[in-house]
Amino acid sequence: MTDIFIAPIKNRHKNRHPIEESHMHILSSFSRNPHGLTFQAQKKDESIILFLRPHYLTNLPWVLLGIFLFFFPLIITQILPMLGIDFFSSNIVAHFITTYAVFYYLIVFSYILINFLTWFYNIFIVTADRIIDIRYSDIVIHNVSETNLHHIEDVRYSQSGVIPTLFNYGNLYAQTAGTTENFEARSIPKPKEATDVIASLIGDE
């Protein structure tokens, strides 16, 4: 699992592109020149310009489903008697009701945890020298891709739909030269601002 650290740093890295430092907390989705942020593969004197992860709103579907699944057994216990179904009168069901409940809520908790970790660890970092794209999947799988800024030929963004436009999030695309892998940051906040920052970095290369 890729390590992201947010802690005070005594010696700040050199920054070729001075930007006012911004405070970020552990759940930040967008931060320019974040103060006190380091990552595992960071090089010496490598300054972080942008830290991005999907917008908070992208979590809404699984959060709502998780809440529904949490209260689903309680809803069922209220509805079944109204329909004349005495499901819990069975000796087998009554005897193992605690086991069923524990097993069910472990599945619900696993669903919520996996979705949270997927959001939390899918991050896009732009430094003064390169772009790092970290993709997290399931519990133990993560992919890290990176490219130097001088390999970036074009950077653009897109916002499609009323909700992304209203809440100002969208996709950022960084096109690289030749057969090098293209980079994409999906559903990030302030995609225009992020695009402008990367474009300015490319222009200074």
Secondary structure by P-SEA (a helix, b strand, c coil): cbbbbbccccccccccccccbbbbcccccccccccccccccccccccccbbbccccccaaaaaaaaaaaaaaaaaaaaaaaaacccccccaaaaaaaaaaaaaaaaaaaaaaaaaaaaaaacbbbbcccbbbbbbbccccbbbbbbbccccccccccccccaaaaaabbbbbbbbbccccbbbbbccccaaaaaaaaaaaaaaac
